[in-house]
């Protein structure tokens, strides 16, 4: 609380912007109608080939939540074999057995498959993934395995109060697919039969919707892999998904309450936030750094998220974006934390940040931004996510320079525009007899 009060008391001085530039590094490779966005890193031991298919939550109707994840899970569970490899095994296991890794992620606008391996291994891995993409298995055993894997992950996510709160806030802010749980629910997954799943796959897994991001030790092997994955999809285009619709925030926060098997309460605040390509995005990152520093405790090492009093999740995978801020009630009194955050935001909107404070949070924001794209998979996502929103593939590279140019007036304007109104999700410990 002392740190918060000190920050509020210091909001009196103006600071000057600092200019810098970032050079573009991504190359575009034609894949016979689709594109690969290639970021070479000769020092990397591996390469990531990340296929983006515009078959995410935005493609689901109200009666189809879970289909996007179920199709992707079926791809990974589809039995495959290669010459001399013995009996067919699930694709994800076959890839792992040959020294690679394969995972998928569901977002509002797309599903992405991240294949990562030494480049020399890709010729053995790519045909298997291409085959599964073209024709996932819909037999009862594979479908049961996919449902089981998704239900298990949903159960794990339900144990994390931050994810529970985030899901509640997304459902409150967005309308349509962007509001849906990314993996569906166990109940919705049971409602889909092979015909439903195949229809979704055949409708949205088309070449005109797909593109690839290559990162790491790229070259002929990764280009060939990208070309094979895109070629595995049938030709054609699908209509562009609509921009997600949102509900305006009210003058008084909406309070969303649920109970879970947690030891202490969590408070999660949801704010509207600038999207990646928005001119206010950099200033929002500075405000994010200011807010997450509010309850920081001195430590010689980085604390695990579960041991922090406060944290954020910035959902800029979709436009319009949303930022969520969570407060761990075991470390910070929820009422005190909620009041302090509200006071800090209002003070930031009322008075310009003094130069030393602004520079501190700009430096922190730049560091946090760089940490968001350390792994090859994250770097590939950074490129593909920008492309999905119609931006330059190197849009994320320009963010550090934009942060350096943020002024006190920028922070003040963005705080007023985005952070004065919010919704609140309360995740409370479950007592005997209480449900969901």
Helices and strands as residue ranges (DSSP letters): H 2-9, E 27-31, E 34-40, E 47-53, G 57-59, H 67-77, E 79-80, E 89-90, H 91-97, E 101-106, E 111-117, G 119-121, H 122-134, H 140-158, H 161-173, G 176-179, H 186-190, H 194-204, G 207-209, E 210-216, H 220-231, E 255-260, E 266-273, H 281-292, G 305-307, E 310-315, E 321-328, H 334-350, H 355-371, H 376-388, G 395-398, H 399-404, H 408-418, E 423-429
